[in-house]
Amino acid sequence: MSHYCHKSLILSESPLKIEGVALSAKILIVEDEPAIQELLCFNVLQAGFQALCAADADSMWLQIQNNLPDLILLDWMLPNTSGVILARQLRSQDATRNIPIIMLTARGEERDKIMGLEAGADDYITKPFSPRELLARIRAILRRHAPPIPDKMVSAGGLVLSPSSHRVTAHDKAIELGPTEFRLLHFFMTHAERVYSRTQLLDQVWGTQVFVEERTVDVHIRRLRAALEEAKMDGLIQTVRGSGYRFSVN
């Protein structure tokens, strides 16, 4: 039976802990070995994602019907079927065609990797693997599949941002921003008053990057604040100690 994963699990490797922030992408873990499923679930939860679990094909489809995921971790060997067959089925249906898939398997031969990728997997990771490595791959794939910035103009705290013209103004005065700072500000302005960790900002803003270190966020936050400083609006970007950053007009 499919279900949301439980949090009361034992972890073999220290995860990236994110507390007091909203969960983001839904990760469906399709794994029939309980110990591996629980380990994956715990790491996914601790990394700030939502974790959904299924132990076989039937529970996977039920979970997808009830909670369409943003990414699927799919074990190669499952009861009565294989992850390769399921990957082909997922790619053949409109509702799941574009959901990223990471294949999990103990089969490390090159021909097996090619088979998994040709079946529709976006990535392939061989057991045993580091939870941190898996999370890095999850983030990288989610960034590549991140939706583009909508064209709708947004305004907050005296700032006006126009995605279509790539312009930002503060009280009608233009503010020059690089592309990353522009995306960062757009996300902040459309998600004001909520705290986001570096990891969550990476997942939401660095849409086309393969992998970016978390501290890179700090660099771009500094650049964004410097650009807003002349208009005396750098205070809109607040640092929340131990949690991350928040855009606040209060």
C-alpha atoms as an extended CHARMM CRD file, in Angstrom:
* protein
*
       250  EXT
         1         1  MET       CA              0.0000000000        0.0000000000        0.0000000000  PROA      1               0.0000000000
         2         2  SER       CA              1.3760000000        3.4360000000       -0.9300000000  PROA      2               0.0000000000
         3         3  HSD       CA              1.8690000000        5.9520000000        1.8320000000  PROA      3               0.0000000000
         4         4  TYR       CA              3.6990000000        9.0230000000        3.0120000000  PROA      4               0.0000000000
         5         5  CYS       CA              7.0010000000        8.0230000000        4.5490000000  PROA      5               0.0000000000
         6         6  HSD       CA              7.4760000000        8.1670000000        8.2980000000  PROA      6               0.0000000000
         7         7  LYS       CA             10.0600000000       10.4270000000        9.9750000000  PROA      7               0.0000000000
         8         8  SER       CA             10.9740000000        8.1080000000       12.8550000000  PROA      8               0.0000000000
         9         9  LEU       CA             13.8040000000        6.3380000000       11.0520000000  PROA      9               0.0000000000
        10        10  ILE       CA             17.4750000000        5.5570000000       11.6240000000  PROA      10              0.0000000000
        11        11  LEU       CA             20.0420000000        7.3120000000        9.4320000000  PROA      11              0.0000000000
        12        12  SER       CA             23.4530000000        5.8870000000        8.5710000000  PROA      12              0.0000000000
        13        13  GLU       CA             24.8980000000        9.1210000000        7.2080000000  PROA      13              0.0000000000
        14        14  SER       CA             24.2800000000       12.6640000000        8.4380000000  PROA      14              0.0000000000
        15        15  PRO       CA             21.8220000000       14.4360000000        6.1340000000  PROA      15              0.0000000000
        16        16  LEU       CA             21.5200000000       18.0980000000        5.3340000000  PROA      16              0.0000000000
        17        17  LYS       CA             19.1030000000       19.2910000000        8.0180000000  PROA      17              0.0000000000
        18        18  ILE       CA             16.5250000000       21.9400000000        7.1760000000  PROA      18              0.0000000000
        19        19  GLU       CA             14.1880000000       22.8310000000        9.9960000000  PROA      19              0.0000000000
        20        20  GLY       CA             11.3090000000       25.2580000000       10.2180000000  PROA      20              0.0000000000
        21        21  VAL       CA             10.8140000000       25.5890000000        6.4430000000  PROA      21              0.0000000000
        22        22  ALA       CA              8.1170000000       24.3390000000        4.0990000000  PROA      22              0.0000000000
        23        23  LEU       CA              8.7120000000       21.1280000000        2.1790000000  PROA      23              0.0000000000
        24        24  SER       CA              9.1350000000       21.5660000000       -1.5660000000  PROA      24              0.0000000000
        25        25  ALA       CA              9.2270000000       18.9980000000       -4.3790000000  PROA      25              0.0000000000
        26        26  LYS       CA              7.4580000000       15.6370000000       -4.0400000000  PROA      26              0.0000000000
        27        27  ILE       CA              9.8420000000       12.6810000000       -4.4040000000  PROA      27              0.0000000000
        28        28  LEU       CA              8.2520000000        9.2650000000       -5.0040000000  PROA      28              0.0000000000
        29        29  ILE       CA             10.4850000000        6.4250000000       -3.7590000000  PROA      29              0.0000000000
        30        30  VAL       CA              9.6750000000        3.1000000000       -5.4500000000  PROA      30              0.0000000000
        31        31  GLU       CA             11.7220000000        0.5380000000       -3.5040000000  PROA      31              0.0000000000
        32        32  ASP       CA             10.6460000000       -2.8690000000       -2.1540000000  PROA      32              0.0000000000
        33        33  GLU       CA             13.4300000000       -3.3290000000        0.4270000000  PROA      33              0.0000000000
        34        34  PRO       CA             12.0820000000       -1.7130000000        3.6450000000  PROA      34              0.0000000000
        35        35  ALA       CA             15.4810000000       -0.7200000000        5.0800000000  PROA      35              0.0000000000
        36        36  ILE       CA             16.5740000000        1.0260000000        1.8590000000  PROA      36              0.0000000000
        37        37  GLN       CA             13.1620000000        2.6370000000        1.4070000000  PROA      37              0.0000000000
        38        38  GLU       CA             13.2520000000        4.0530000000        4.9450000000  PROA      38              0.0000000000
        39        39  LEU       CA             16.8040000000        5.3380000000        4.5540000000  PROA      39              0.0000000000
        40        40  LEU       CA             15.9360000000        7.0640000000        1.2880000000  PROA      40              0.0000000000
        41        41  CYS       CA             12.7340000000        8.4460000000        2.7760000000  PROA      41              0.0000000000
        42        42  PHE       CA             14.4980000000        9.9160000000        5.7900000000  PROA      42              0.0000000000
        43        43  ASN       CA             17.2000000000       11.5890000000        3.7210000000  PROA      43              0.0000000000
        44        44  VAL       CA             14.6500000000       13.0100000000        1.2810000000  PROA      44              0.0000000000
        45        45  LEU       CA             12.5950000000       14.4460000000        4.1530000000  PROA      45              0.0000000000
        46        46  GLN       CA             15.6320000000       15.8850000000        5.8930000000  PROA      46              0.0000000000
        47        47  ALA       CA             16.7440000000       17.5650000000        2.6600000000  PROA      47              0.0000000000
        48        48  GLY       CA             13.5080000000       19.5660000000        2.6090000000  PROA      48              0.0000000000
        49        49  PHE       CA             11.4750000000       17.5310000000        0.1070000000  PROA      49              0.0000000000
        50        50  GLN       CA              8.2200000000       15.6480000000        0.5020000000  PROA      50              0.0000000000
        51        51  ALA       CA              8.6990000000       11.8810000000        0.5060000000  PROA      51              0.0000000000
        52        52  LEU       CA              6.1390000000        9.4610000000       -0.9450000000  PROA      52              0.0000000000
        53        53  CYS       CA              6.7190000000        5.6950000000       -0.8240000000  PROA      53              0.0000000000
        54        54  ALA       CA              5.6940000000        2.6650000000       -2.8410000000  PROA      54              0.0000000000
        55        55  ALA       CA              6.9500000000       -0.9360000000       -2.6690000000  PROA      55              0.0000000000
        56        56  ASP       CA              5.6370000000       -2.2720000000       -5.9890000000  PROA      56              0.0000000000
        57        57  ALA       CA              4.1150000000       -1.2570000000       -9.3090000000  PROA      57              0.0000000000
        58        58  ASP       CA              0.5090000000       -1.1830000000       -8.0980000000  PROA      58              0.0000000000
        59        59  SER       CA              1.2590000000        1.0720000000       -5.1280000000  PROA      59              0.0000000000
        60        60  MET       CA              3.4050000000        3.2750000000       -7.3880000000  PROA      60              0.0000000000
        61        61  TRP       CA              0.5060000000        3.9100000000       -9.7630000000  PROA      61              0.0000000000
        62        62  LEU       CA             -1.8730000000        4.5120000000       -6.8590000000  PROA      62              0.0000000000
        63        63  GLN       CA              0.5380000000        7.0130000000       -5.3600000000  PROA      63              0.0000000000
        64        64  ILE       CA              0.9230000000        8.7920000000       -8.6990000000  PROA      64              0.0000000000
        65        65  GLN       CA             -2.8640000000        8.9670000000       -9.0390000000  PROA      65              0.0000000000
        66        66  ASN       CA             -3.2400000000       10.5130000000       -5.5750000000  PROA      66              0.0000000000
        67        67  ASN       CA             -0.0500000000       12.5880000000       -5.3660000000  PROA      67              0.0000000000
        68        68  LEU       CA              1.5670000000       13.3520000000       -8.7240000000  PROA      68              0.0000000000
        69        69  PRO       CA              5.3060000000       13.5400000000       -7.8870000000  PROA      69              0.0000000000
        70        70  ASP       CA              7.9530000000       15.9500000000       -9.1480000000  PROA      70              0.0000000000
        71        71  LEU       CA             10.5950000000       13.1960000000       -9.3740000000  PROA      71              0.0000000000
        72        72  ILE       CA             10.6440000000        9.3900000000       -9.0640000000  PROA      72              0.0000000000
        73        73  LEU       CA             13.3940000000        7.2560000000       -7.4980000000  PROA      73              0.0000000000
        74        74  LEU       CA             12.7970000000        3.9190000000       -9.2030000000  PROA      74              0.0000000000
        75        75  ASP       CA             14.4090000000        0.6510000000       -8.1520000000  PROA      75              0.0000000000
        76        76  TRP       CA             15.4140000000       -1.6720000000      -10.9940000000  PROA      76              0.0000000000
        77        77  MET       CA             14.2860000000       -4.9120000000       -9.3140000000  PROA      77              0.0000000000
        78        78  LEU       CA             10.6970000000       -4.8560000000       -8.0380000000  PROA      78              0.0000000000
        79        79  PRO       CA              8.1700000000       -7.6280000000       -7.2640000000  PROA      79              0.0000000000
        80        80  ASN       CA              6.6550000000       -9.0670000000      -10.4680000000  PROA      80              0.0000000000
        81        81  THR       CA              8.1960000000       -6.4100000000      -12.7340000000  PROA      81              0.0000000000
        82        82  SER       CA             11.2830000000       -4.2720000000      -13.3230000000  PROA      82              0.0000000000
        83        83  GLY       CA             12.0370000000       -0.5800000000      -13.0920000000  PROA      83              0.0000000000
        84        84  VAL       CA             12.9500000000       -0.6170000000      -16.7810000000  PROA      84              0.0000000000
        85        85  ILE       CA              9.4380000000       -1.7430000000      -17.7330000000  PROA      85              0.0000000000
        86        86  LEU       CA              7.8810000000        0.8170000000      -15.3810000000  PROA      86              0.0000000000
        87        87  ALA       CA             10.0880000000        3.6030000000      -16.7710000000  PROA      87              0.0000000000
        88        88  ARG       CA              8.8370000000        2.8100000000      -20.2890000000  PROA      88              0.0000000000
        89        89  GLN       CA              5.2480000000        2.8420000000      -19.0380000000  PROA      89              0.0000000000
        90        90  LEU       CA              5.7720000000        6.1620000000      -17.2460000000  PROA      90              0.0000000000
        91        91  ARG       CA              7.1760000000        7.6890000000      -20.4340000000  PROA      91              0.0000000000
        92        92  SER       CA              4.2330000000        6.4270000000      -22.4860000000  PROA      92              0.0000000000
        93        93  GLN       CA              1.5390000000        8.2180000000      -20.4760000000  PROA      93              0.0000000000
        94        94  ASP       CA              0.7170000000       11.9090000000      -20.7770000000  PROA      94              0.0000000000
        95        95  ALA       CA              0.4280000000       12.5170000000      -17.0180000000  PROA      95              0.0000000000
        96        96  THR       CA              3.8800000000       11.0760000000      -16.2330000000  PROA      96              0.0000000000
        97        97  ARG       CA              5.8080000000       11.5820000000      -19.4850000000  PROA      97              0.0000000000
        98        98  ASN       CA              7.8300000000       14.5400000000      -18.2140000000  PROA      98              0.0000000000
        99        99  ILE       CA              8.4070000000       13.4420000000      -14.6050000000  PROA      99              0.0000000000
       100       100  PRO       CA             12.1800000000       12.9690000000      -14.0240000000  PROA      100             0.0000000000
       101       101  ILE       CA             13.2700000000        9.4280000000      -13.1060000000  PROA      101             0.0000000000
       102       102  ILE       CA             16.4150000000        8.3180000000      -11.2750000000  PROA      102             0.0000000000
       103       103  MET       CA             17.0130000000        4.5710000000      -11.5750000000  PROA      103             0.0000000000
       104       104  LEU       CA             18.3720000000        2.8210000000       -8.4630000000  PROA      104             0.0000000000
       105       105  THR       CA             20.1190000000       -0.4930000000       -8.9950000000  PROA      105             0.0000000000
       106       106  ALA       CA             22.8770000000       -2.8430000000       -7.9370000000  PROA      106             0.0000000000
       107       107  ARG       CA             23.6300000000       -3.5210000000      -11.6120000000  PROA      107             0.0000000000
       108       108  GLY       CA             26.6850000000       -1.4680000000      -12.4970000000  PROA      108             0.0000000000
       109       109  GLU       CA             27.5380000000       -2.7530000000      -15.9740000000  PROA      109             0.0000000000
       110       110  GLU       CA             27.6170000000       -0.1900000000      -18.7710000000  PROA      110             0.0000000000
       111       111  ARG       CA             24.9930000000       -2.0900000000      -20.7970000000  PROA      111             0.0000000000
       112       112  ASP       CA             22.6420000000       -1.9960000000      -17.8120000000  PROA      112             0.0000000000
       113       113  LYS       CA             23.0670000000        1.7630000000      -17.4490000000  PROA      113             0.0000000000
       114       114  ILE       CA             22.3940000000        2.2290000000      -21.1590000000  PROA      114             0.0000000000
       115       115  MET       CA             19.2840000000        0.0490000000      -20.8960000000  PROA      115             0.0000000000
       116       116  GLY       CA             17.9650000000        2.1180000000      -17.9790000000  PROA      116             0.0000000000
       117       117  LEU       CA             18.6400000000        5.4290000000      -19.7060000000  PROA      117             0.0000000000
       118       118  GLU       CA             17.1290000000        4.2580000000      -22.9880000000  PROA      118             0.0000000000
       119       119  ALA       CA             14.0160000000        3.1540000000      -21.0760000000  PROA      119             0.0000000000
       120       120  GLY       CA             13.5070000000        6.7820000000      -20.0690000000  PROA      120             0.0000000000
       121       121  ALA       CA             15.5280000000        7.3230000000      -16.8780000000  PROA      121             0.0000000000
       122       122  ASP       CA             17.1230000000       10.7630000000      -16.5120000000  PROA      122             0.0000000000
       123       123  ASP       CA             19.9110000000        9.4520000000      -14.2940000000  PROA      123             0.0000000000
       124       124  TYR       CA             21.2330000000        6.1600000000      -12.9420000000  PROA      124             0.0000000000
       125       125  ILE       CA             22.8690000000        5.5090000000       -9.5790000000  PROA      125             0.0000000000
       126       126  THR       CA             24.4320000000        2.2160000000       -8.4800000000  PROA      126             0.0000000000
       127       127  LYS       CA             23.9700000000        0.7130000000       -5.0130000000  PROA      127             0.0000000000
       128       128  PRO       CA             25.5330000000        1.1960000000       -2.5430000000  PROA      128             0.0000000000
       129       129  PHE       CA             25.5650000000        4.9770000000       -2.8450000000  PROA      129             0.0000000000
       130       130  SER       CA             25.9780000000        7.9530000000       -0.5790000000  PROA      130             0.0000000000
       131       131  PRO       CA             22.7090000000        9.6840000000        0.3860000000  PROA      131             0.0000000000
       132       132  ARG       CA             24.4560000000       13.0050000000       -0.2130000000  PROA      132             0.0000000000
       133       133  GLU       CA             25.3830000000       11.9800000000       -3.7350000000  PROA      133             0.0000000000
       134       134  LEU       CA             21.8000000000       10.9540000000       -4.4260000000  PROA      134             0.0000000000
       135       135  LEU       CA             20.4470000000       14.2570000000       -3.0750000000  PROA      135             0.0000000000
       136       136  ALA       CA             22.9010000000       16.1730000000       -5.2490000000  PROA      136             0.0000000000
       137       137  ARG       CA             21.6060000000       14.3120000000       -8.2960000000  PROA      137             0.0000000000
       138       138  ILE       CA             17.9910000000       14.9340000000       -7.2820000000  PROA      138             0.0000000000
       139       139  ARG       CA             18.6340000000       18.6670000000       -6.9930000000  PROA      139             0.0000000000
       140       140  ALA       CA             20.5110000000       18.7870000000      -10.2820000000  PROA      140             0.0000000000
       141       141  ILE       CA             17.6670000000       17.0880000000      -12.1650000000  PROA      141             0.0000000000
       142       142  LEU       CA             14.9830000000       19.2340000000      -10.5220000000  PROA      142             0.0000000000
       143       143  ARG       CA             16.9130000000       22.3530000000      -11.5310000000  PROA      143             0.0000000000
       144       144  ARG       CA             17.0900000000       21.2060000000      -15.1260000000  PROA      144             0.0000000000
       145       145  HSD       CA             13.3170000000       20.6620000000      -15.0720000000  PROA      145             0.0000000000
       146       146  ALA       CA             12.5010000000       23.9100000000      -13.2340000000  PROA      146             0.0000000000
       147       147  PRO       CA              9.7560000000       25.9280000000      -14.9580000000  PROA      147             0.0000000000
       148       148  PRO       CA             10.6530000000       29.2320000000      -16.6440000000  PROA      148             0.0000000000
       149       149  ILE       CA              9.8140000000       32.5470000000      -15.0050000000  PROA      149             0.0000000000
       150       150  PRO       CA              6.2360000000       33.6100000000      -15.8850000000  PROA      150             0.0000000000
       151       151  ASP       CA              5.8100000000       36.8500000000      -17.8770000000  PROA      151             0.0000000000
       152       152  LYS       CA              3.4900000000       38.4950000000      -15.3580000000  PROA      152             0.0000000000
       153       153  MET       CA              4.8500000000       41.7260000000      -13.8610000000  PROA      153             0.0000000000
       154       154  VAL       CA              5.2510000000       41.6800000000      -10.0630000000  PROA      154             0.0000000000
       155       155  SER       CA              5.6510000000       44.4440000000       -7.5140000000  PROA      155             0.0000000000
       156       156  ALA       CA              6.4750000000       44.5110000000       -3.8100000000  PROA      156             0.0000000000
       157       157  GLY       CA              7.9780000000       46.9880000000       -1.3760000000  PROA      157             0.0000000000
       158       158  GLY       CA              8.4090000000       49.6880000000       -4.0120000000  PROA      158             0.0000000000
       159       159  LEU       CA             10.1190000000       47.3400000000       -6.4680000000  PROA      159             0.0000000000
       160       160  VAL       CA              8.6120000000       46.5160000000       -9.8550000000  PROA      160             0.0000000000
       161       161  LEU       CA              9.9490000000       43.5330000000      -11.8210000000  PROA      161             0.0000000000
       162       162  SER       CA              9.0530000000       42.8290000000      -15.4390000000  PROA      162             0.0000000000
       163       163  PRO       CA             10.1050000000       39.3350000000      -16.6480000000  PROA      163             0.0000000000
       164       164  SER       CA              9.2370000000       40.0830000000      -20.2980000000  PROA      164             0.0000000000
       165       165  SER       CA             11.5590000000       43.1040000000      -20.5090000000  PROA      165             0.0000000000
       166       166  HSD       CA             13.9990000000       41.8390000000      -17.8420000000  PROA      166             0.0000000000
       167       167  ARG       CA             13.8040000000       45.1830000000      -16.0130000000  PROA      167             0.0000000000
       168       168  VAL       CA             13.6310000000       46.0640000000      -12.3430000000  PROA      168             0.0000000000
       169       169  THR       CA             12.7580000000       49.5310000000      -11.0650000000  PROA      169             0.0000000000
       170       170  ALA       CA             12.6660000000       51.0760000000       -7.6060000000  PROA      170             0.0000000000
       171       171  HSD       CA             10.4180000000       54.1310000000       -7.4660000000  PROA      171             0.0000000000
       172       172  ASP       CA             10.7360000000       54.3730000000      -11.2840000000  PROA      172             0.0000000000
       173       173  LYS       CA             14.5490000000       54.2310000000      -11.1690000000  PROA      173             0.0000000000
       174       174  ALA       CA             16.1690000000       51.3190000000      -13.0390000000  PROA      174             0.0000000000
       175       175  ILE       CA             18.1880000000       48.7280000000      -11.1220000000  PROA      175             0.0000000000
       176       176  GLU       CA             20.7330000000       46.6890000000      -13.0630000000  PROA      176             0.0000000000
       177       177  LEU       CA             20.7550000000       42.9730000000      -12.2270000000  PROA      177             0.0000000000
       178       178  GLY       CA             22.5220000000       39.9550000000      -13.6820000000  PROA      178             0.0000000000
       179       179  PRO       CA             20.3710000000       36.9900000000      -14.8300000000  PROA      179             0.0000000000
       180       180  THR       CA             20.8200000000       34.9740000000      -11.6330000000  PROA      180             0.0000000000
       181       181  GLU       CA             20.1150000000       37.9420000000       -9.3520000000  PROA      181             0.0000000000
       182       182  PHE       CA             17.0470000000       38.6970000000      -11.4920000000  PROA      182             0.0000000000
       183       183  ARG       CA             15.6780000000       35.1600000000      -11.0450000000  PROA      183             0.0000000000
       184       184  LEU       CA             16.5020000000       35.2820000000       -7.3350000000  PROA      184             0.0000000000
       185       185  LEU       CA             14.6640000000       38.5690000000       -6.8530000000  PROA      185             0.0000000000
       186       186  HSD       CA             11.6860000000       37.3220000000       -8.8470000000  PROA      186             0.0000000000
       187       187  PHE       CA             11.3990000000       34.2540000000       -6.6390000000  PROA      187             0.0000000000
       188       188  PHE       CA             11.6800000000       36.3620000000       -3.4780000000  PROA      188             0.0000000000
       189       189  MET       CA              9.0700000000       38.8660000000       -4.6480000000  PROA      189             0.0000000000
       190       190  THR       CA              6.6010000000       36.1250000000       -5.5360000000  PROA      190             0.0000000000
       191       191  HSD       CA              7.2270000000       34.2650000000       -2.2640000000  PROA      191             0.0000000000
       192       192  ALA       CA              7.4670000000       37.1540000000        0.2040000000  PROA      192             0.0000000000
       193       193  GLU       CA              7.5260000000       36.7430000000        3.9960000000  PROA      193             0.0000000000
       194       194  ARG       CA              8.6140000000       33.0790000000        3.8670000000  PROA      194             0.0000000000
       195       195  VAL       CA             12.0170000000       31.7810000000        4.9050000000  PROA      195             0.0000000000
       196       196  TYR       CA             13.9420000000       29.6910000000        2.3540000000  PROA      196             0.0000000000
       197       197  SER       CA             17.1190000000       27.7500000000        2.9730000000  PROA      197             0.0000000000
       198       198  ARG       CA             20.0590000000       27.9030000000        0.5650000000  PROA      198             0.0000000000
       199       199  THR       CA             19.1300000000       24.4520000000       -0.7110000000  PROA      199             0.0000000000
       200       200  GLN       CA             15.5570000000       25.4600000000       -1.4210000000  PROA      200             0.0000000000
       201       201  LEU       CA             16.7080000000       28.6110000000       -3.2150000000  PROA      201             0.0000000000
       202       202  LEU       CA             19.0400000000       26.5010000000       -5.3530000000  PROA      202             0.0000000000
       203       203  ASP       CA             16.1870000000       24.1550000000       -6.2070000000  PROA      203             0.0000000000
       204       204  GLN       CA             13.8850000000       27.0220000000       -7.1850000000  PROA      204             0.0000000000
       205       205  VAL       CA             16.2250000000       29.5460000000       -8.8440000000  PROA      205             0.0000000000
       206       206  TRP       CA             19.1270000000       27.7060000000      -10.5030000000  PROA      206             0.0000000000
       207       207  GLY       CA             16.8560000000       26.0690000000      -13.0580000000  PROA      207             0.0000000000
       208       208  THR       CA             19.3980000000       25.2230000000      -15.7940000000  PROA      208             0.0000000000
       209       209  GLN       CA             22.4880000000       24.5560000000      -13.7100000000  PROA      209             0.0000000000
       210       210  VAL       CA             23.7990000000       21.0130000000      -13.3400000000  PROA      210             0.0000000000
       211       211  PHE       CA             25.0380000000       21.4850000000       -9.7780000000  PROA      211             0.0000000000
       212       212  VAL       CA             25.8370000000       24.5690000000       -7.7110000000  PROA      212             0.0000000000
       213       213  GLU       CA             27.3630000000       24.6640000000       -4.2340000000  PROA      213             0.0000000000
       214       214  GLU       CA             25.0710000000       26.0280000000       -1.5220000000  PROA      214             0.0000000000
       215       215  ARG       CA             27.4530000000       28.8580000000       -0.6040000000  PROA      215             0.0000000000
       216       216  THR       CA             27.0060000000       30.2110000000       -4.1320000000  PROA      216             0.0000000000
       217       217  VAL       CA             23.6280000000       31.4740000000       -2.9140000000  PROA      217             0.0000000000
       218       218  ASP       CA             25.3800000000       33.7630000000       -0.4210000000  PROA      218             0.0000000000
       219       219  VAL       CA             27.4540000000       35.3190000000       -3.2080000000  PROA      219             0.0000000000
       220       220  HSD       CA             24.3810000000       36.1290000000       -5.2910000000  PROA      220             0.0000000000
       221       221  ILE       CA             22.4950000000       37.4130000000       -2.2410000000  PROA      221             0.0000000000
       222       222  ARG       CA             25.3650000000       39.8590000000       -1.6450000000  PROA      222             0.0000000000
       223       223  ARG       CA             25.2630000000       40.9670000000       -5.2870000000  PROA      223             0.0000000000
       224       224  LEU       CA             21.4950000000       41.4270000000       -5.1370000000  PROA      224             0.0000000000
       225       225  ARG       CA             21.7250000000       43.4730000000       -1.9550000000  PROA      225             0.0000000000
       226       226  ALA       CA             24.5060000000       45.6050000000       -3.4570000000  PROA      226             0.0000000000
       227       227  ALA       CA             22.3180000000       46.3380000000       -6.4820000000  PROA      227             0.0000000000
       228       228  LEU       CA             19.3940000000       47.3060000000       -4.2380000000  PROA      228             0.0000000000
       229       229  GLU       CA             21.5260000000       49.3500000000       -1.8310000000  PROA      229             0.0000000000
       230       230  GLU       CA             21.5720000000       52.5530000000       -3.9190000000  PROA      230             0.0000000000
       231       231  ALA       CA             17.7700000000       52.6170000000       -3.7970000000  PROA      231             0.0000000000
       232       232  LYS       CA             17.9450000000       51.8670000000       -0.0510000000  PROA      232             0.0000000000
       233       233  MET       CA             16.0860000000       48.6130000000       -0.5870000000  PROA      233             0.0000000000
       234       234  ASP       CA             18.7920000000       46.1270000000        0.3610000000  PROA      234             0.0000000000
       235       235  GLY       CA             17.0040000000       45.6130000000        3.6900000000  PROA      235             0.0000000000
       236       236  LEU       CA             14.1800000000       43.8240000000        1.8680000000  PROA      236             0.0000000000
       237       237  ILE       CA             16.4420000000       40.7510000000        1.6890000000  PROA      237             0.0000000000
       238       238  GLN       CA             16.7220000000       39.5180000000        5.2660000000  PROA      238             0.0000000000
       239       239  THR       CA             19.0410000000       36.8930000000        6.7150000000  PROA      239             0.0000000000
       240       240  VAL       CA             17.3120000000       34.5150000000        9.1200000000  PROA      240             0.0000000000
       241       241  ARG       CA             20.0480000000       33.0350000000       11.2910000000  PROA      241             0.0000000000
       242       242  GLY       CA             20.2620000000       29.2670000000       11.0720000000  PROA      242             0.0000000000
       243       243  SER       CA             17.4800000000       29.0210000000        8.4740000000  PROA      243             0.0000000000
       244       244  GLY       CA             18.2060000000       31.0140000000        5.3110000000  PROA      244             0.0000000000
       245       245  TYR       CA             16.8070000000       34.1440000000        3.6870000000  PROA      245             0.0000000000
       246       246  ARG       CA             13.4870000000       35.9870000000        3.4910000000  PROA      246             0.0000000000
       247       247  PHE       CA             12.0820000000       38.8190000000        1.3690000000  PROA      247             0.0000000000
       248       248  SER       CA             10.0410000000       41.0540000000        3.6500000000  PROA      248             0.0000000000
       249       249  VAL       CA              8.4340000000       44.4650000000        3.2120000000  PROA      249             0.0000000000
       250       250  ASN       CA              7.5890000000       44.6640000000        6.9420000000  PROA      250             0.0000000000
